Amino acid sequence: MSGIIEVKDLNFGYTPQSTILKALSFEVIQGRFVGIAGPNGAGKTTLLNLLCGLLRSKAGSIKIDSVPIESYSARKLAKKVAVVRQEFVPVFDFCVAEVVSMARTPYLSTFGFESDTDKKIIDEALEMTDTARFASRPLANLSGGERQRVFIARALAQNTDILLLDEPTTFLDLKHQVGIYDLLKRMQLEKGKTIVVVTHDINLSTQYCDEILLLGADSSYQYGSAKDVFSPHKIEKVFGVRGFAGKIGTEKFFLPLGKFAKDAHIITTNINSTTKK
């Protein structure tokens, strides 16, 4: 079975002398939830920009739904892939409903009018993300968590099979972090969406993601289940930090501990006992 996203021998760097992503290959099966993790500078956002066509690779290939990404026009690709960038405060004073309705642009007729189908999809996206109740409010007047739900509503209204998100829980409190992941999982399970999310939160990604792509700063990578990818030894190697690894139910959790942490004395014992697992 071929994936809805196929990446093969991908290479990319911003200058001829630099290589951020090197010989990267992985496949995302339709309807799966994939997390992209790694240290700053490892190329997580760069990869997301390659997957949505914003950047072009130096070598290798990306296929979306078995078609080379460069074969898509911007309009056709927008019907396949929706992107949610990191949370930001908008410059223009659009209301929530206006922001979400912008997602229907690729589907509008020559005259640019929304059809009844467009309006229905917009309303469903607002309801699913619990943003309909403040649809008339200016986006700038919302909290960070509320704005993130609006941007996800816009992506949902774009009605694509693939949803790419760049650190969607940045700057959010614990309640809203969990709320965003619950919403994404709901879209995966109820709408059949393929979710790809860049994240720094190892523990949330182990609970919600089906597979993890772990990028290293040295262009190394690993792809597989969270259980296989997130071992204490691999985390220390990739992120350069030691910590305590435990287990809740079937999934692991990881607590990073610096040398001045109150419980730093447990790290050596913990690492020695878990690196072989």
Buried (B, 14 or more C-beta within 10 A) or exposed (E): EEBBBBBEEBBBBEEEEEBBBBBBEBBBBBBBBBBBBBBEEBBBBBBBBBBBBEBEBEEBBBBBBEBEBEEBEEEEBBBBBBBBBBBEEBEEEBBBBBBBBEBBEBBEEEEEEBEEEBEEBBBBBBEBBEBBEBBEBBBEEBEBBBBBBBBBBBBBBBBBBBBBBBBBBBBBEEEBBBBBBEBBBEBBEEBEBBBBBBBBBBBBBBBBBBBBBBBBBEBBBBBEEBEEBBBBBBBBEBBEEBBBBEEEEEBBBBBBBEEEBEEBEBBEEBBEEBEEE
